[in-house]
Every structure is written in C-alpha cells, then in structure tokens.
Amino acid sequence: MRKSRALAAAGAAVAVLGLGAPAATAGGDHNEPSNIVAMPSVIARGGQMTVTVDGCPQGGTMTSDAFRTTHLTPVRGANETSKGTATINDDARPGSYDITVNCSGRTLTRPAAFTVIGGVRGGLGGGSSTGATPTDMAIGGGLVAAALAGGGLFWMRRRAERRI
C-alpha cells in the first residue's frame, strides 16, 4: 500500500513538472535573444564586465545607463551565443542597472542585471572624516587633564618626601 502511494505521488509530481515546462519545438525561431549574463555581477566604477547573450547568432549591441553602447560579437564554437565587454562609467552611481540587448532587430532587457558599487575609501579603520571630531577633542582633553592631575600629584609627593 505504501509503495503505491509513493508511486502515485511521484507520478503526480512528474506530471506537474512536465506540464509546467515550456514545450521545445524543433525548427522554432532561435534568433530570439535570451539568457543575458553579466560577469561579474557586482562591479566597481571603471571596471570591465563581460556580457554573454544566448539566441544572438549574428551579434548585436548592448546598452545600459552605466556604460556606453557596446557591440556583441558571435562566440566561435558556441551556437547562437554572442559576447561583449563593457567598461563601467567612472561617474556611474552605485546601485542596480538593467541591460538591454538588440540582436537582429529583437530586443530583450534583463532588469537588475548587475550592481555598481561605490569607490573604496582607504585609511585607518575606514575613517572618512578629516580633522578632529568633537569626540576626538573630548577624549584628547580628558587625557591631557588626567596627565596634568597625575603629574601634579607625583610632583607634590616628591616634594613632601624631600622635607622628611
């Protein structure tokens, strides 16, 4: 009894997956751009990114707000795949960007295809302010006051020892 229930459940799962999958047809229109992949998906301003597009056998162009229009060239040995390299603008704002490809008069946009990150600020501990902050001034003032008090006490005790 348990085996028949397990087989029925497995058969139902296979039927659901089979009906949900898109139908593959031989001789269909394969010149439709699909599967836009941007590598790396997170990049700094001024960096270079490689974009590959399936269903683009003749090549084409790719555009984004983060880089200039760039050509896609067919990849040898890979059926219907094109590839291009884009350089991210130095003034691109941090955030997610879309990529739109145009292959043989057909377009496809991949939303949030890659993310531009801001520049990295170097320094000690990631400090991003210049000059002393009010907190730095308070800590420094407290240390100076403690040093003066400690020095005064030391001087007073030494002076008292000489009189004995």
CNS distance restraints for C-alpha pairs under 8 A (distance, minus, plus):
assign (resid   1 and name CA) (resid   5 and name CA) 6.49 0.50 0.50
assign (resid   2 and name CA) (resid   6 and name CA) 6.22 0.50 0.50
assign (resid   3 and name CA) (resid   7 and name CA) 6.07 0.50 0.50
assign (resid   4 and name CA) (resid   8 and name CA) 6.02 0.50 0.50
assign (resid   5 and name CA) (resid   9 and name CA) 6.13 0.50 0.50
assign (resid   6 and name CA) (resid  10 and name CA) 6.11 0.50 0.50
assign (resid   7 and name CA) (resid  11 and name CA) 6.01 0.50 0.50
assign (resid   8 and name CA) (resid  12 and name CA) 6.14 0.50 0.50
assign (resid   9 and name CA) (resid  13 and name CA) 6.20 0.50 0.50
assign (resid  10 and name CA) (resid  14 and name CA) 6.22 0.50 0.50
assign (resid  11 and name CA) (resid  15 and name CA) 6.15 0.50 0.50
assign (resid  12 and name CA) (resid  16 and name CA) 6.19 0.50 0.50
assign (resid  13 and name CA) (resid  17 and name CA) 6.22 0.50 0.50
assign (resid  14 and name CA) (resid  18 and name CA) 5.94 0.50 0.50
assign (resid  15 and name CA) (resid  19 and name CA) 6.14 0.50 0.50
assign (resid  16 and name CA) (resid  20 and name CA) 6.11 0.50 0.50
assign (resid  17 and name CA) (resid  21 and name CA) 6.17 0.50 0.50
assign (resid  30 and name CA) (resid  55 and name CA) 5.91 0.50 0.50
assign (resid  30 and name CA) (resid  80 and name CA) 7.91 0.50 0.50
assign (resid  31 and name CA) (resid  55 and name CA) 5.15 0.50 0.50
assign (resid  31 and name CA) (resid  56 and name CA) 5.96 0.50 0.50
assign (resid  31 and name CA) (resid  57 and name CA) 6.97 0.50 0.50
assign (resid  31 and name CA) (resid  80 and name CA) 7.60 0.50 0.50
assign (resid  31 and name CA) (resid 103 and name CA) 7.87 0.50 0.50
assign (resid  31 and name CA) (resid 104 and name CA) 7.54 0.50 0.50
assign (resid  32 and name CA) (resid  55 and name CA) 5.14 0.50 0.50
assign (resid  32 and name CA) (resid  56 and name CA) 6.73 0.50 0.50
assign (resid  32 and name CA) (resid 103 and name CA) 7.57 0.50 0.50
assign (resid  32 and name CA) (resid 106 and name CA) 6.67 0.50 0.50
assign (resid  33 and name CA) (resid  53 and name CA) 6.54 0.50 0.50
assign (resid  33 and name CA) (resid  54 and name CA) 5.81 0.50 0.50
assign (resid  33 and name CA) (resid  55 and name CA) 4.37 0.50 0.50
assign (resid  33 and name CA) (resid  56 and name CA) 5.37 0.50 0.50
assign (resid  33 and name CA) (resid 101 and name CA) 7.59 0.50 0.50
assign (resid  33 and name CA) (resid 102 and name CA) 7.78 0.50 0.50
assign (resid  33 and name CA) (resid 103 and name CA) 6.44 0.50 0.50
assign (resid  33 and name CA) (resid 106 and name CA) 7.11 0.50 0.50
assign (resid  33 and name CA) (resid 107 and name CA) 6.96 0.50 0.50
assign (resid  33 and name CA) (resid 108 and name CA) 6.28 0.50 0.50
assign (resid  34 and name CA) (resid  53 and name CA) 6.21 0.50 0.50
assign (resid  34 and name CA) (resid  54 and name CA) 5.17 0.50 0.50
assign (resid  34 and name CA) (resid  55 and name CA) 5.72 0.50 0.50
assign (resid  34 and name CA) (resid  56 and name CA) 7.99 0.50 0.50
assign (resid  34 and name CA) (resid 108 and name CA) 7.06 0.50 0.50
assign (resid  35 and name CA) (resid  52 and name CA) 7.95 0.50 0.50
assign (resid  35 and name CA) (resid  53 and name CA) 5.77 0.50 0.50
assign (resid  35 and name CA) (resid  54 and name CA) 5.61 0.50 0.50
assign (resid  36 and name CA) (resid  51 and name CA) 6.91 0.50 0.50
assign (resid  36 and name CA) (resid  52 and name CA) 5.88 0.50 0.50
assign (resid  36 and name CA) (resid  53 and name CA) 4.72 0.50 0.50
assign (resid  36 and name CA) (resid  54 and name CA) 6.96 0.50 0.50
assign (resid  36 and name CA) (resid 110 and name CA) 6.60 0.50 0.50
assign (resid  36 and name CA) (resid 113 and name CA) 7.86 0.50 0.50
assign (resid  37 and name CA) (resid  51 and name CA) 5.53 0.50 0.50
assign (resid  37 and name CA) (resid  52 and name CA) 5.32 0.50 0.50
assign (resid  37 and name CA) (resid  53 and name CA) 6.57 0.50 0.50
assign (resid  37 and name CA) (resid 113 and name CA) 7.36 0.50 0.50
assign (resid  38 and name CA) (resid  49 and name CA) 6.68 0.50 0.50
assign (resid  38 and name CA) (resid  50 and name CA) 5.84 0.50 0.50
assign (resid  38 and name CA) (resid  51 and name CA) 4.50 0.50 0.50
assign (resid  38 and name CA) (resid  52 and name CA) 6.74 0.50 0.50
assign (resid  38 and name CA) (resid 113 and name CA) 6.43 0.50 0.50
assign (resid  38 and name CA) (resid 114 and name CA) 6.47 0.50 0.50
assign (resid  39 and name CA) (resid  49 and name CA) 5.69 0.50 0.50
assign (resid  39 and name CA) (resid  50 and name CA) 5.30 0.50 0.50
assign (resid  39 and name CA) (resid  51 and name CA) 6.36 0.50 0.50
assign (resid  40 and name CA) (resid  49 and name CA) 6.11 0.50 0.50
assign (resid  40 and name CA) (resid  50 and name CA) 7.32 0.50 0.50
assign (resid  40 and name CA) (resid 114 and name CA) 7.65 0.50 0.50
assign (resid  41 and name CA) (resid 113 and name CA) 6.98 0.50 0.50
assign (resid  41 and name CA) (resid 114 and name CA) 4.52 0.50 0.50
assign (resid  41 and name CA) (resid 115 and name CA) 6.15 0.50 0.50
assign (resid  42 and name CA) (resid 114 and name CA) 5.80 0.50 0.50
assign (resid  42 and name CA) (resid 115 and name CA) 4.75 0.50 0.50
assign (resid  42 and name CA) (resid 116 and name CA) 5.95 0.50 0.50
assign (resid  42 and name CA) (resid 117 and name CA) 6.97 0.50 0.50
assign (resid  43 and name CA) (resid  47 and name CA) 6.32 0.50 0.50
assign (resid  43 and name CA) (resid  48 and name CA) 7.90 0.50 0.50
assign (resid  43 and name CA) (resid  49 and name CA) 7.55 0.50 0.50
assign (resid  43 and name CA) (resid 114 and name CA) 7.60 0.50 0.50
assign (resid  43 and name CA) (resid 115 and name CA) 6.30 0.50 0.50
assign (resid  43 and name CA) (resid 116 and name CA) 5.10 0.50 0.50
assign (resid  43 and name CA) (resid 117 and name CA) 6.07 0.50 0.50
assign (resid  44 and name CA) (resid  88 and name CA) 7.65 0.50 0.50
assign (resid  44 and name CA) (resid 116 and name CA) 5.46 0.50 0.50
assign (resid  44 and name CA) (resid 117 and name CA) 4.97 0.50 0.50
assign (resid  44 and name CA) (resid 118 and name CA) 6.26 0.50 0.50
assign (resid  44 and name CA) (resid 119 and name CA) 6.72 0.50 0.50
assign (resid  45 and name CA) (resid  88 and name CA) 5.46 0.50 0.50
assign (resid  45 and name CA) (resid  89 and name CA) 6.00 0.50 0.50
assign (resid  45 and name CA) (resid  90 and name CA) 5.02 0.50 0.50
assign (resid  45 and name CA) (resid  91 and name CA) 7.16 0.50 0.50
assign (resid  45 and name CA) (resid  92 and name CA) 6.36 0.50 0.50
assign (resid  45 and name CA) (resid 116 and name CA) 6.51 0.50 0.50
assign (resid  45 and name CA) (resid 117 and name CA) 6.91 0.50 0.50
assign (resid  45 and name CA) (resid 118 and name CA) 6.84 0.50 0.50
assign (resid  45 and name CA) (resid 119 and name CA) 7.11 0.50 0.50
assign (resid  46 and name CA) (resid  87 and name CA) 6.09 0.50 0.50
assign (resid  46 and name CA) (resid  88 and name CA) 4.89 0.50 0.50
assign (resid  46 and name CA) (resid  89 and name CA) 5.62 0.50 0.50
assign (resid  46 and name CA) (resid  90 and name CA) 5.01 0.50 0.50
assign (resid  47 and name CA) (resid  87 and name CA) 5.70 0.50 0.50
assign (resid  47 and name CA) (resid  88 and name CA) 5.57 0.50 0.50
assign (resid  48 and name CA) (resid  85 and name CA) 6.61 0.50 0.50
assign (resid  48 and name CA) (resid  86 and name CA) 5.62 0.50 0.50
assign (resid  48 and name CA) (resid  87 and name CA) 4.44 0.50 0.50
assign (resid  48 and name CA) (resid  88 and name CA) 6.29 0.50 0.50
assign (resid  49 and name CA) (resid  85 and name CA) 5.61 0.50 0.50
assign (resid  49 and name CA) (resid  86 and name CA) 5.32 0.50 0.50
assign (resid  49 and name CA) (resid  87 and name CA) 6.34 0.50 0.50
assign (resid  49 and name CA) (resid  88 and name CA) 7.51 0.50 0.50
assign (resid  50 and name CA) (resid  83 and name CA) 7.05 0.50 0.50
assign (resid  50 and name CA) (resid  84 and name CA) 5.76 0.50 0.50
assign (resid  50 and name CA) (resid  85 and name CA) 4.48 0.50 0.50
assign (resid  50 and name CA) (resid  86 and name CA) 6.43 0.50 0.50
assign (resid  51 and name CA) (resid  83 and name CA) 5.59 0.50 0.50
assign (resid  51 and name CA) (resid  84 and name CA) 5.38 0.50 0.50
assign (resid  51 and name CA) (resid  85 and name CA) 6.26 0.50 0.50
assign (resid  51 and name CA) (resid  86 and name CA) 7.70 0.50 0.50
assign (resid  52 and name CA) (resid  81 and name CA) 6.93 0.50 0.50
assign (resid  52 and name CA) (resid  82 and name CA) 5.71 0.50 0.50
assign (resid  52 and name CA) (resid  83 and name CA) 4.33 0.50 0.50
assign (resid  52 and name CA) (resid  84 and name CA) 6.62 0.50 0.50
assign (resid  53 and name CA) (resid  81 and name CA) 5.61 0.50 0.50
assign (resid  53 and name CA) (resid  82 and name CA) 5.34 0.50 0.50
assign (resid  53 and name CA) (resid  83 and name CA) 6.30 0.50 0.50
assign (resid  54 and name CA) (resid  80 and name CA) 5.88 0.50 0.50
assign (resid  54 and name CA) (resid  81 and name CA) 4.43 0.50 0.50
assign (resid  54 and name CA) (resid  82 and name CA) 6.59 0.50 0.50
assign (resid  55 and name CA) (resid  80 and name CA) 4.85 0.50 0.50
assign (resid  55 and name CA) (resid  81 and name CA) 5.88 0.50 0.50
assign (resid  55 and name CA) (resid  82 and name CA) 7.98 0.50 0.50
assign (resid  56 and name CA) (resid  60 and name CA) 7.28 0.50 0.50
assign (resid  56 and name CA) (resid  74 and name CA) 7.44 0.50 0.50
assign (resid  56 and name CA) (resid  80 and name CA) 5.11 0.50 0.50
assign (resid  56 and name CA) (resid  81 and name CA) 5.40 0.50 0.50
assign (resid  56 and name CA) (resid  82 and name CA) 5.72 0.50 0.50
assign (resid  56 and name CA) (resid 103 and name CA) 5.61 0.50 0.50
assign (resid  56 and name CA) (resid 104 and name CA) 7.58 0.50 0.50
assign (resid  57 and name CA) (resid  74 and name CA) 5.84 0.50 0.50
assign (resid  57 and name CA) (resid  79 and name CA) 6.88 0.50 0.50
assign (resid  57 and name CA) (resid  80 and name CA) 3.81 0.50 0.50
assign (resid  57 and name CA) (resid  81 and name CA) 5.61 0.50 0.50
assign (resid  57 and name CA) (resid  82 and name CA) 6.38 0.50 0.50
assign (resid  58 and name CA) (resid  73 and name CA) 7.37 0.50 0.50
assign (resid  58 and name CA) (resid  74 and name CA) 6.11 0.50 0.50
assign (resid  58 and name CA) (resid  80 and name CA) 7.61 0.50 0.50
assign (resid  58 and name CA) (resid  82 and name CA) 7.66 0.50 0.50
assign (resid  58 and name CA) (resid 103 and name CA) 7.17 0.50 0.50
assign (resid  58 and name CA) (resid 104 and name CA) 7.01 0.50 0.50
assign (resid  59 and name CA) (resid  71 and name CA) 7.45 0.50 0.50
assign (resid  59 and name CA) (resid  72 and name CA) 4.95 0.50 0.50
assign (resid  59 and name CA) (resid  73 and name CA) 4.61 0.50 0.50
assign (resid  59 and name CA) (resid  74 and name CA) 5.15 0.50 0.50
assign (resid  59 and name CA) (resid  81 and name CA) 7.98 0.50 0.50
assign (resid  59 and name CA) (resid  82 and name CA) 5.53 0.50 0.50
assign (resid  59 and name CA) (resid  83 and name CA) 7.80 0.50 0.50
assign (resid  59 and name CA) (resid 103 and name CA) 6.15 0.50 0.50
assign (resid  59 and name CA) (resid 104 and name CA) 7.71 0.50 0.50
assign (resid  60 and name CA) (resid  71 and name CA) 5.83 0.50 0.50
assign (resid  60 and name CA) (resid  72 and name CA) 4.91 0.50 0.50
assign (resid  60 and name CA) (resid  73 and name CA) 6.86 0.50 0.50
assign (resid  60 and name CA) (resid  82 and name CA) 7.94 0.50 0.50
assign (resid  60 and name CA) (resid 101 and name CA) 7.22 0.50 0.50
assign (resid  60 and name CA) (resid 102 and name CA) 5.56 0.50 0.50
assign (resid  60 and name CA) (resid 103 and name CA) 4.58 0.50 0.50
assign (resid  60 and name CA) (resid 104 and name CA) 6.75 0.50 0.50
assign (resid  61 and name CA) (resid  69 and name CA) 6.59 0.50 0.50
assign (resid  61 and name CA) (resid  70 and name CA) 5.56 0.50 0.50
assign (resid  61 and name CA) (resid  71 and name CA) 4.41 0.50 0.50
assign (resid  61 and name CA) (resid  72 and name CA) 5.27 0.50 0.50
assign (resid  61 and name CA) (resid 101 and name CA) 5.68 0.50 0.50
assign (resid  61 and name CA) (resid 102 and name CA) 5.30 0.50 0.50
assign (resid  61 and name CA) (resid 103 and name CA) 6.79 0.50 0.50
assign (resid  62 and name CA) (resid  69 and name CA) 5.70 0.50 0.50
assign (resid  62 and name CA) (resid  70 and name CA) 5.40 0.50 0.50
assign (resid  62 and name CA) (resid  71 and name CA) 6.39 0.50 0.50
assign (resid  62 and name CA) (resid  72 and name CA) 6.88 0.50 0.50
assign (resid  62 and name CA) (resid  99 and name CA) 6.71 0.50 0.50
assign (resid  62 and name CA) (resid 100 and name CA) 5.56 0.50 0.50
assign (resid  62 and name CA) (resid 101 and name CA) 4.27 0.50 0.50
assign (resid  62 and name CA) (resid 102 and name CA) 6.32 0.50 0.50
assign (resid  63 and name CA) (resid  67 and name CA) 6.84 0.50 0.50
assign (resid  63 and name CA) (resid  68 and name CA) 6.31 0.50 0.50
assign (resid  63 and name CA) (resid  69 and name CA) 4.62 0.50 0.50
assign (resid  63 and name CA) (resid  70 and name CA) 6.55 0.50 0.50
assign (resid  63 and name CA) (resid  99 and name CA) 5.85 0.50 0.50
assign (resid  63 and name CA) (resid 100 and name CA) 5.32 0.50 0.50
assign (resid  63 and name CA) (resid 101 and name CA) 6.47 0.50 0.50
assign (resid  64 and name CA) (resid  68 and name CA) 6.88 0.50 0.50
assign (resid  64 and name CA) (resid  69 and name CA) 7.23 0.50 0.50
assign (resid  64 and name CA) (resid  97 and name CA) 6.96 0.50 0.50
assign (resid  64 and name CA) (resid  98 and name CA) 6.06 0.50 0.50
assign (resid  64 and name CA) (resid  99 and name CA) 5.05 0.50 0.50
assign (resid  64 and name CA) (resid 100 and name CA) 6.44 0.50 0.50
assign (resid  65 and name CA) (resid  92 and name CA) 7.97 0.50 0.50
assign (resid  65 and name CA) (resid  97 and name CA) 6.95 0.50 0.50
assign (resid  65 and name CA) (resid  98 and name CA) 7.62 0.50 0.50
assign (resid  66 and name CA) (resid  88 and name CA) 5.67 0.50 0.50
assign (resid  66 and name CA) (resid  89 and name CA) 5.79 0.50 0.50
assign (resid  66 and name CA) (resid  92 and name CA) 5.49 0.50 0.50
assign (resid  66 and name CA) (resid  93 and name CA) 7.97 0.50 0.50
assign (resid  66 and name CA) (resid  97 and name CA) 6.88 0.50 0.50
assign (resid  67 and name CA) (resid  86 and name CA) 6.54 0.50 0.50
assign (resid  67 and name CA) (resid  87 and name CA) 6.15 0.50 0.50
assign (resid  67 and name CA) (resid  88 and name CA) 4.96 0.50 0.50
assign (resid  67 and name CA) (resid  89 and name CA) 5.42 0.50 0.50
assign (resid  68 and name CA) (resid  86 and name CA) 7.56 0.50 0.50
assign (resid  68 and name CA) (resid  87 and name CA) 7.88 0.50 0.50
assign (resid  68 and name CA) (resid  89 and name CA) 7.84 0.50 0.50
assign (resid  70 and name CA) (resid  84 and name CA) 6.93 0.50 0.50
assign (resid  70 and name CA) (resid  85 and name CA) 7.29 0.50 0.50
assign (resid  70 and name CA) (resid  86 and name CA) 6.30 0.50 0.50
assign (resid  71 and name CA) (resid  84 and name CA) 6.09 0.50 0.50
assign (resid  72 and name CA) (resid  82 and name CA) 5.65 0.50 0.50
assign (resid  72 and name CA) (resid  83 and name CA) 5.03 0.50 0.50
assign (resid  72 and name CA) (resid  84 and name CA) 4.53 0.50 0.50
assign (resid  72 and name CA) (resid  85 and name CA) 7.97 0.50 0.50
assign (resid  73 and name CA) (resid  82 and name CA) 5.11 0.50 0.50
assign (resid  73 and name CA) (resid  83 and name CA) 5.43 0.50 0.50
assign (resid  73 and name CA) (resid  84 and name CA) 6.30 0.50 0.50
assign (resid  74 and name CA) (resid  80 and name CA) 7.30 0.50 0.50
assign (resid  74 and name CA) (resid  81 and name CA) 5.91 0.50 0.50
assign (resid  74 and name CA) (resid  82 and name CA) 4.10 0.50 0.50
assign (resid  74 and name CA) (resid  83 and name CA) 6.37 0.50 0.50
assign (resid  75 and name CA) (resid  79 and name CA) 7.74 0.50 0.50
assign (resid  75 and name CA) (resid  80 and name CA) 7.88 0.50 0.50
assign (resid  75 and name CA) (resid  81 and name CA) 5.77 0.50 0.50
assign (resid  75 and name CA) (resid  82 and name CA) 5.24 0.50 0.50
assign (resid  75 and name CA) (resid  83 and name CA) 6.47 0.50 0.50
assign (resid  88 and name CA) (resid  92 and name CA) 7.10 0.50 0.50
assign (resid  92 and name CA) (resid 116 and name CA) 7.39 0.50 0.50
assign (resid  93 and name CA) (resid 116 and name CA) 7.06 0.50 0.50
assign (resid  93 and name CA) (resid 117 and name CA) 7.81 0.50 0.50
assign (resid  93 and name CA) (resid 118 and name CA) 7.22 0.50 0.50
assign (resid  94 and name CA) (resid 115 and name CA) 7.19 0.50 0.50
assign (resid  94 and name CA) (resid 116 and name CA) 4.81 0.50 0.50
assign (resid  94 and name CA) (resid 117 and name CA) 4.76 0.50 0.50
assign (resid  94 and name CA) (resid 118 and name CA) 5.31 0.50 0.50
assign (resid  95 and name CA) (resid 115 and name CA) 5.36 0.50 0.50
assign (resid  95 and name CA) (resid 116 and name CA) 5.31 0.50 0.50
assign (resid  95 and name CA) (resid 117 and name CA) 6.62 0.50 0.50
assign (resid  96 and name CA) (resid 112 and name CA) 5.11 0.50 0.50
assign (resid  96 and name CA) (resid 113 and name CA) 7.21 0.50 0.50
assign (resid  96 and name CA) (resid 114 and name CA) 5.76 0.50 0.50
assign (resid  96 and name CA) (resid 115 and name CA) 4.26 0.50 0.50
assign (resid  96 and name CA) (resid 116 and name CA) 6.38 0.50 0.50
assign (resid  97 and name CA) (resid 111 and name CA) 6.88 0.50 0.50
assign (resid  97 and name CA) (resid 112 and name CA) 4.93 0.50 0.50
assign (resid  97 and name CA) (resid 113 and name CA) 6.06 0.50 0.50
assign (resid  97 and name CA) (resid 114 and name CA) 5.68 0.50 0.50
assign (resid  97 and name CA) (resid 115 and name CA) 6.11 0.50 0.50
assign (resid  97 and name CA) (resid 116 and name CA) 7.62 0.50 0.50
assign (resid  98 and name CA) (resid 109 and name CA) 6.77 0.50 0.50
assign (resid  98 and name CA) (resid 110 and name CA) 5.64 0.50 0.50
assign (resid  98 and name CA) (resid 111 and name CA) 4.41 0.50 0.50
assign (resid  98 and name CA) (resid 112 and name CA) 4.82 0.50 0.50
assign (resid  98 and name CA) (resid 113 and name CA) 5.25 0.50 0.50
assign (resid  98 and name CA) (resid 114 and name CA) 7.07 0.50 0.50
assign (resid  99 and name CA) (resid 109 and name CA) 5.61 0.50 0.50
assign (resid  99 and name CA) (resid 110 and name CA) 5.42 0.50 0.50
assign (resid  99 and name CA) (resid 111 and name CA) 6.70 0.50 0.50
assign (resid  99 and name CA) (resid 112 and name CA) 7.72 0.50 0.50
assign (resid  99 and name CA) (resid 113 and name CA) 6.13 0.50 0.50
assign (resid 100 and name CA) (resid 107 and name CA) 6.79 0.50 0.50
assign (resid 100 and name CA) (resid 108 and name CA) 5.63 0.50 0.50
assign (resid 100 and name CA) (resid 109 and name CA) 4.17 0.50 0.50
assign (resid 100 and name CA) (resid 110 and name CA) 6.45 0.50 0.50
assign (resid 101 and name CA) (resid 107 and name CA) 5.48 0.50 0.50
assign (resid 101 and name CA) (resid 108 and name CA) 5.45 0.50 0.50
assign (resid 101 and name CA) (resid 109 and name CA) 6.40 0.50 0.50
assign (resid 102 and name CA) (resid 106 and name CA) 5.49 0.50 0.50
assign (resid 102 and name CA) (resid 107 and name CA) 4.40 0.50 0.50
assign (resid 102 and name CA) (resid 108 and name CA) 6.75 0.50 0.50
assign (resid 103 and name CA) (resid 107 and name CA) 6.35 0.50 0.50
assign (resid 121 and name CA) (resid 126 and name CA) 6.71 0.50 0.50
assign (resid 121 and name CA) (resid 128 and name CA) 7.16 0.50 0.50
assign (resid 122 and name CA) (resid 126 and name CA) 6.20 0.50 0.50
assign (resid 122 and name CA) (resid 127 and name CA) 7.93 0.50 0.50
assign (resid 123 and name CA) (resid 127 and name CA) 6.10 0.50 0.50
assign (resid 123 and name CA) (resid 128 and name CA) 7.87 0.50 0.50
assign (resid 129 and name CA) (resid 133 and name CA) 7.99 0.50 0.50
assign (resid 132 and name CA) (resid 136 and name CA) 5.68 0.50 0.50
assign (resid 132 and name CA) (resid 137 and name CA) 6.46 0.50 0.50
assign (resid 133 and name CA) (resid 137 and name CA) 6.36 0.50 0.50
assign (resid 134 and name CA) (resid 138 and name CA) 6.24 0.50 0.50
assign (resid 135 and name CA) (resid 139 and name CA) 6.23 0.50 0.50
assign (resid 136 and name CA) (resid 140 and name CA) 6.08 0.50 0.50
assign (resid 137 and name CA) (resid 141 and name CA) 5.98 0.50 0.50
assign (resid 138 and name CA) (resid 142 and name CA) 6.12 0.50 0.50
assign (resid 139 and name CA) (resid 143 and name CA) 6.27 0.50 0.50
assign (resid 140 and name CA) (resid 144 and name CA) 6.25 0.50 0.50
assign (resid 141 and name CA) (resid 145 and name CA) 6.16 0.50 0.50
assign (resid 142 and name CA) (resid 146 and name CA) 6.13 0.50 0.50
assign (resid 143 and name CA) (resid 147 and name CA) 6.14 0.50 0.50
assign (resid 144 and name CA) (resid 148 and name CA) 6.20 0.50 0.50
assign (resid 145 and name CA) (resid 149 and name CA) 6.16 0.50 0.50
assign (resid 146 and name CA) (resid 150 and name CA) 6.04 0.50 0.50
assign (resid 147 and name CA) (resid 151 and name CA) 5.94 0.50 0.50
assign (resid 148 and name CA) (resid 152 and name CA) 5.99 0.50 0.50
assign (resid 149 and name CA) (resid 153 and name CA) 6.22 0.50 0.50
assign (resid 150 and name CA) (resid 154 and name CA) 6.17 0.50 0.50
assign (resid 151 and name CA) (resid 155 and name CA) 6.12 0.50 0.50
assign (resid 152 and name CA) (resid 156 and name CA) 6.13 0.50 0.50
assign (resid 153 and name CA) (resid 157 and name CA) 6.23 0.50 0.50
assign (resid 154 and name CA) (resid 158 and name CA) 6.25 0.50 0.50
assign (resid 155 and name CA) (resid 159 and name CA) 6.14 0.50 0.50
assign (resid 156 and name CA) (resid 160 and name CA) 6.26 0.50 0.50
assign (resid 157 and name CA) (resid 161 and name CA) 6.28 0.50 0.50
assign (resid 158 and name CA) (resid 162 and name CA) 6.64 0.50 0.50
assign (resid 159 and name CA) (resid 163 and name CA) 7.06 0.50 0.50
assign (resid 160 and name CA) (resid 164 and name CA) 7.13 0.50 0.50
